């Protein structure tokens, strides 16, 4: 999907975005329209083609909102597509390549630059067993009418890399920003996979309960008839 030999800059330009969490391997479409990010894009396109996405903390006081406090883990991404429009805005397709710890902010103007430390996933034998359970839970979710589709299964299941499988499933299925960020911050793959599996089981249990309530309601209606 991309070359693992790509070096992540120690000083990484970033977009600090509310409600946006990028995972390694995932693709994120972006519309670049703010002047600071237009300048950032022009500069990274002429150098590394790499910038990061860091989620903005939202639980801050009103007088600190303008500071755009970042979470402590971001994702460095590689620009796969960049198309500039006549009005100066650009469409960018960014692919996540590595988790990075935010060790500091070295620059705020004209755009934010963070000091990074690469976070490599820590894998163990249990990760693959949990993956098998996730695959079963994904299949059950699809059968229950959840958010999992045939297209999603066709894309995820052939992936040989368990790390990529878990990250892409989490990126695609997790709807809650804080939960997504929490998964991003976990370095141990087995723990991250367990978090995803827990969420899938909860969602599947919810869908089963809904089906049971609907069946009970239909049965009661039939008895009245």
ABEGO torsion letter per residue (X at the ends): XBBAABBBBABBBBBBBBGBBBBBGBBBBBBBABAAAAAAAAAAAABAGBBBBBBBBABBBAAAAAAGBBBABBBBBBBABBBBBAAGBBBBBBBBABBBBBAEBABAOABBBBBBBBBBBBBBAAAAAAAAAAAAAAAAAAAAGBABBAAAAAAAAABABAAAAAAAAAAAABABAAAAAAAAABABAAAAAAAAAAAAAAAAAAAAAAAAAAAAAAAAAAAAX
